[in-house]
Structures are given as structure tokens and as C-alpha cells.
């Protein structure tokens, strides 16, 4: 370029001074991508460029504030930090905001971590702006980027994260952690069983199709007993040797039910040979059904008490789950990362039952 030269370009008058390109008559705005109180991204004007000079609003541009040293912050005004959190009981709770409308997302946060943050802000000191992470996740490496709390910290959206945030090797490589303020361990939460069995518990040992088949067979047996008795010349009918008693369909039902439930009641028995043979077959069938029912009843009652008893992460019920056994953890949490690395087959099965938050998982257990 030629120094001290001016001309009219496509963007307006341009003048060269000291071999530097300067558009004196043009004005530009400097924008910064931020997140509002709801966690949604929005553009905010943080400065202007005019007359060859860059003018930034004091403390408005996030990267400009981060470039300051701690000494400069200490000598100036109190630092204002953006703090991201995630709802995790009992560390962080939310409740409806007061009439003044304060709090992230229209809600107020409270809990152990919030009290710790307020105490830290008094001791350091600093001011903070608190918001809840947009995707509701702790943070994991997914599709070539970090999500959740870790993603907000790496992108500069937040200066600090305060919540129940577990330390693992993957996160420690990209962000720094303070000394742990609360020590805990992983546990398995199971649903408590009611001590009283429901009124229909007696039907558990057999499938409903088996119950239907038994009672259909009972009524068919009673029907054929009645037909054989009435067709036989020796049957208990008005035409069978002038008998005084009649073997009706109700008599056959009474007999079949008495044999099935093993009750001795006053009942009429068939007199013809075919009817008696069929009655004995029905008695043998009832004996087999009763034996199978008793054995399954004991197994179901014992299994109902031990079905959800787990000895730990190495329990066979978790590594070889039976049909209908469902378990999961929180999405993109340290627990899921641990299971994914240590027990990939278990993680492949349980991922379909994972939930976004711990309260959601507790609700599914109830």
C-alpha cells in the first residue's frame, strides 16, 4: 500500500496512514456469543471500532476479562464470574423464583453446593452469575466434542462449575478440578418390595393361558361325562334301569371341581364304565397340575424376595440379566463412563434404560 493515500472504495472512503489500512468513516460493532439466563446462545454487543480505535465495554467481553491477571482483578473491581451448575439432589435444588424474579431459568437454586459457592464468593471475593447447564448433562466426549458442564467450561461459556461433579481421568485431561469437597462412592439403588402380596398372587405360578386351558378342560370333561352317562344304558338317568337319581351337567361340574381342588364333598358319581374311566383320567390330570402349581408357587415366592437383591457390580443378575430385568444409570455420567470401559457388554444392554437425571431414575423405580 501507499502511505498517506486516500480513495473511495466499495465499502466507502478509505485512507491509508503509516502503511496501515484504516477506514475512518466506517464504524463496526464487536459481538460476543453468550448464553442468557435460560442457557440459550445469544449475541451481545461488547464494543465498537471507530476512527481507527477499538473501544470495548469494561468487563463486557468475556475473553478480554479472562486475559487479565489475578493481580489486576484484585486491584480493580470485584471479578464477576459465570458459574454453571446442574440440578442434583441434595447438592443443588431448584424452586420457583420469588416475586423479584431472580434465579436461573426463572427458578432459584439452593442446596449444599450453592451454600458453598456463596461462602467462597465472600472469602475470595467475587461476584457470580449462576445458570443451569443447557443440555442437563455432566459432560462426555461425544461426536468429536465435549458436552454438558465440561463443554461449557472448554468453550468459555462458564468460568467455573459447581455441582456434584465426579473426577475421572478423561475430564482431568481437559479441565482442572479443585480439591474434593465431598467424598462419595457409587451404589446400586433398588426398589423396595411390599411385604404384603397382592390379592392375585396365587395366580403367579402359572401363566394366564394355562389357567384358561385348565378351566376349559374342566368344563369339557364335565360335558363329556354328562353325555356318556346319558347315552349309556347303565347311566344315572330316567332311562337307565329306572334310577331314582339323575346325573346332570351340574352334577358333573360339582364332581370335576371337587377333584381339581381336592375337596371331599357329597357328589354324584357316574355309573357307566366310560364315565368312570374319564373321571379317573381327570383325577390324574388334576394331580399333575396340583404338583406343578405347588412347586412353582414356592419358587415364585422365594424368587420374588431375591429378584432385586444385588451383591454388587459383579452380580450375575447384572452381567447376565433375565428377561424383564431392567437397570440403568445417568447419561454421560462418571458411572456410565466407568461401566462403559470396564463392562462393555453390560453397558450395551443397559444403555436403553439410562435416564437424563438421578431424580428421573428414582421415579422409574417407584
N, C-alpha and C positions, 0 to 999 in steps of 0.2 A: 504494500500500500504506500501511497504518497502522503507524507505528513502534511498537516495543515491544509487539507483539501476537503472541499465540500461539494456535494452533488445531491440531486433529487432521485432517490431510488424507488423501488416498488413499494417499500414499506414506509416511505416518507423521506423527509430531509435527513441526510446523513453527513456528518462532519468528522474528519479524521484529525485527531490531536495526538501528537507524540507517538505516531505509528500504531495507535490503538483505535479500534473501531468503537465509536460512541454514537448512539442515536439520541441526541439531546432532546429532540422534540417528542420522543415516544416515552410512554410510561407502561411498565409491566407490573403485574401483581404476582407475588410469590404465594403459592398454595401449599398446604401441608395436609396429607391424608391422615385423618384421625378417626377415632371411634367416639360416638356420642354416648350418653348415659345408658342407652339401651344396648350398646355394644355394636351398633351398625356403623360401617365406614362412612365418613363424610368429609368433604373438602372444606378447609378453613383458610381464610386469607391471613397470612402471618407477616407480610411485608410488601414493599414496593421497590421498583428500580426506576429512578428518575434522575435526570441531569447527570448521568454517569455515576451515580452513587446508589448503593444498596442500603435500604433502611428496613430493619427488622423490628417488629414489636418486641418489647422487652419480655423475655420469658415465654414468648408465644411459640417460637419454633422449637420443636422437640429436640432435633439434632443439634441446634445451636446451644440449647441448655445442657445437653449431655457433654458438649465439648469443654464445658467449664470445669475447672479443677475443684476439688473439695474445699481448698483454701479460699478460692474466690466466692464460693457459695457461702462459706462461713462468715466472710467479711461483709457480704451483701445481705439481701433479704433471705427469709427462710425459704428453703427449697420446697418446691411443690412437685410431688411425685404421683404418677398414675399407678394405682395398685389394683391388680386383678385378683379375683377370688372365685371360688366355686362352692356352691352350697353342699355341705357335707356335715350332717349331724353327728356329734354335738359341737363340732368346731365352728361351723357357720350356719346360722339360721336366717330366714327371711320372714318379714311380717309386713303388713300393709303400712304404707307411709303415713305419717301424721298429716295434719292439715297444711303444714308448710310445704309438703310435697318433697321432702328430702329423701335421698337414698337412690341407689342404682336401680334402673328399670322400674321406677315408681314404688320401690319397696325399701324397707330399712333392713340392714343386716346387723346381726348381733350374734354373740357366741364367744367361745374361748379365743379363737384367732382374732376376732375383732377387738376384744379387750386387750390382747397382746399388742396389736397394731397401734392402738391408741396410746398405750403406755410407752411404746417405742418412739412414737411421734413426739411425746413430751420430753423424753430423755435426750434425743439426738441434737436438736429438734427439727421437725419438718412438717409441712402440710401435705395432705394426700387427697387424691380423688379416687374413690373406690368404685369399681364396676365389676359385674359378673361376666365371666368369660362367655363369648357368644355361642360356641358350639357345645358348651356344657361338658367338656372333656378335659382330662388331666394333661394329655399330650403323649403322642406316639409318632414314630416315623411312618408315614403312610403316603403312598403315591408321590414319593420324592420330596416331601416336605413334612415339617412338624406341625401337629395340630394342637388344639387346646391351649392350656396355660403356657406350655413350652413355646408354641408358635407365636403367641403374643409377646413373650419376652424376647425372642430372637428377632422379630420384626420391629421391635422398638415401640410397639403399641403400649406396652406397660413397662414400667421400670422395675417392678417388684411384684411377686405373687405371694399371697398369704392365705393358706388353707391347709387342709390335711393333704400334704404333698409328699409322697414317698420318694426316697432317694434310691436310684438304681444306676448301674454303670452306663447305660445308654444316655440318660439325661445328664449325668455328671460330665459327659464329654462336651456338651454344648452350652450348659448353663452352670452357674455357681450356686451352691447351697450354703446356708448358714448352718451353725451347729444345731442338731436336732433339739427341738423344744419339747418333744413328746415322743416317748418310746412305746412302740406297739408291735404286734405280730399278726400274721394272717390267721384267720379262723374260719371254720365252716359253720354256717348258720342253717339249722334245720327247723322245720315246723313241729311244734308240739302237738302230740296226739291227744284227742279227747279220751278220758278214761272210760266213759260210757259209750257202748256200741250203739249204733242206730237201730231202729226197730226192724229194719230189713236185713240185719247182719246174718240171720240164719240162712239167707239165700246165697251168700257169698261162695260157699264151697262148690257150687255147680253153676255153669253158665245158664243164662236165661233160656237158651234153646233146649238145653237138657230138661229144664223144668217143664217147658211146654210139651216136649216129647213124652215125658213120664205121664202127665195127666191126659194127653191124647190117647196113649196106650191103655191107660186105666179105663177110660170110657169105651174104647173099642173092645176091650176084654169083657166088660160088663154087657155090652150089646151082644157079643157072640155067645156068652153064657146064657143069656135070655133066649136067643134064637135056638141054640142046641136043646135047651130044656123044653121049649115048646114044640119042637119038631120030633122029639123022642117019645115013643110010646110009654117010656118009664119015667117021664119027666113029671115035675110037680105042677101039673096043670089040671084044669077040669076034665080034660080028655085022657089024662094019664092014669088009668086004673082008678078013676073016681076019687082022686086025692082031695082032702078037705082044704089043704093049703095051696096057695098059688105062688110060684116063683116068678115075680115080676122084674122089670128093669130096675126099679128102686131097690129090690132085694139084692140084685147083682151088684149095684153100686155100693150098697152098705157092706157087702162081703169084700169087695175089692179094696175099699178104703180101710177096712179093719185089718186086712192082711198087710197093706202098704205101711201103715203106721204102727203095726204090731200090737194092736189093741184087741182084747178078747171081749166081744160084745155078742149079744143074742142076735143071731142072724140065721137066715135060711140057707141051706147048702144045696147044690144041685144033686139030683138023683141019677141022672144018666151018666154013663161012663165017659162020654166025650166031654161033658161039662166038668166032671171031676178032674179029668186029665188037664184040661185047660186051666182050672183053678190051681193045680199043683205047679204048672209052668209059671203062672203069675206069682205064686209064692216064692219060687226060686229067683225070679227076676227081682222081686222086692228085697230079697235077702242080699243080692249083689249090690243093688242101689243103696241100701242102708249101710252096707260095709264101706262102700266108696265115699258116701257122704260123711260118715263119721271120721274116716281118715283125713279127708280134705278139710273138714272143719277144724281139726286140731292143727293142721299145717297152716291154715289161713289165720287162725287166732295167734299163733306164735309168730308167723311172718309179719303180721300187722304191727306187732310191737317192735320188731327188729328191722323193719324195712328201711327206716330212716336213721338208724343208728350207725354212725360212721366213726371209724377209729382214727382217721386222718387222711392226708392227701394220698397215701398209698393203699387206701381201702380198695378191695376188689370191686366194690359196687361202683366206684368212680372209673376204674380202668376198664371194666367190662360191664357197662350198665345194661340192666334188663329193660325190656320193653315198657315204656311208660315212665321210666325213671328220668327226671329232668333236673339239671343243675346248671348253674352259670355264674358269671361274675360281672363286674362293671367294665364297660367298653374302655379300651385303651388305658387301663389302669396298670399299676405295677403288678397286681395279682395276675392279670391276664398275660402280661409280658413274661412273668415267671413260668406260668403253666405252658405258654406257647413254646418256650425254649426247652423246658425240662420234660414236658409230657405232650408232644405234638399230637398224638392220636386222641388224647383226652380233649385237647383244645379244639380239634376238628369237630368232635361230637358236641361240645358244649357251646360253641360259638353261636349256634342258632338260638340259644336260650339266654344269651347275655343281655343285660339291661343298661340303660344310659346312666342311671344313678343308683346309689345304695338304697334310698327310700323306695325306689321302684321295685328293687329286688325283694325288700322286706314285704311290700304289698303283695307281691306274687306268692309269697309263702303263706300268707294268711288265708 
